[in-house]
Amino acid sequence: MKLTFIGAAHEVTGSCHLLQACGRNILIDCGMEQGPDLYENQELPVNAGDIDYVLLTHAHIDHSGKLPLLAKEGFRGEIITTFATADLCDIMLRDSAHIQEFEAEWRNRKARRSGAEIYEPMYTMADADAAIRLLAPCDYNQRITLCEGIEVRFTDVGHLLGSACIEIWINEDGVSKKIVFSGDVGNLNQPIIKDPQYVKEADYVVIESTYGDRTHGDKIPDYVGEFTRILKETFDKGGNVVIPSFAVGRTQEILYFIREIKEKNRIPEYPDFPGYQPYTPEEANTLPPENIPPPPPEDYIPEEEAGPPPTPPYEVPTAPNIQVQPKRSPFEAYELALLRYIVRYGERVLYDYVDEETNEHVIMRVADYIRFDLERDDLTFYTPAFKQMLDEAAEHCQNEGFMASRYFLAHPDPNISRLAANLISDKYQLSKYHTKFRELEQEEDKLDYLVPREIYSMKDAYILHKIKDIQAKIKEAQNKGSG
């Protein structure tokens, strides 16, 4: 088995991985890079015609957008994905092809005036149609025999309608391994979308990490309430609400919220407010007069003459009330040391005994013990992302937790990559950001000594930090008294 990272190896878009096993070439996703092209995707090391299958996690263009190009270059295999993803690709790949053709037409209009070379679109509508004909949809949770020695299963991960994590079982030369591609993983408690399902075991995991250094928090925002307030305030002023609808998932949610607001009569002053969407000229001819938008102003410049909008800078300014980089914990180094044990040995049994007082059989795993021992002294991890990892690891361990032999991070921005490199020991390879750390001092049979030692080191650091804090306050009080 050989795994090659083609795209999204150290940036967020352009997801594409090549898995070679059992004499087959399999692509997992074939996405287009979007936004600033900071790192070019690698060329496929095989011809498009030599690829046997594409396994598609979901329909977003940064995962599916180069499928028409693959078909254009000779791919004739199956694109295996879920039914909902196949339905969305039927729309989105055609839309992407239309954008390619439109941009080529605009550029060539300018090229003909200036004498520049003719610009060829990446692919055309015919290429998109060719890719769509190769879609082979399947159900969630159905274990499929792809070919001799390879089986796959698509599991719902709650990111977009049809989105999936892909589990792949490979039996090659008498050796069986399981590799999991997470795709983009969704959040909990979303409208329309189900919560992500858990995968319980794997030998290798390729996991997306776009927001890996942030926590969502426990409070679920009241989207409908806030949306209702904005609509009512705007209508009261005689205005219109215009919502750019670029992202397919967000557009679905907005339409869902509008339906809920109308059905529950949340704005009784405007019980049946109208909603509009852009129309093609053919569609506009069939509309009743009251639904036809007014003509554009006289000074309006068509988009094809104005040219494409300027590309925004890579780093988009953040709202002042959003703290993207939280304050560093003074115990971060100790937390990292313990996290290395959690990543490598979190599910391993550290203590297995019968409690003399309760006569209960107690099994304490590494992640359980770390959290338990810290909480005995009212301590925890103070870096929010690290604390979440500790809590989730401990909870998973109590449910026959999940740990893989090796992790690969996909979709990372540079901050995530640095965080991951600091977290995971040299046993784990993180694409380009594979960073070596000193090897753990002892092997697994010494965990009952090593883990408590690291915990005591953190506790000692906490006590010293408190002492220094008290000394600083005493000194400050003395200075104020002498002043």
Order of alpha helices (4+ residues) and beta strands (2+ residues): beta-beta-beta-beta-alpha-alpha-beta-alpha-alpha-beta-beta-beta-beta-beta-beta-alpha-alpha-alpha-alpha-alpha-beta-beta-alpha-alpha-beta-alpha-alpha
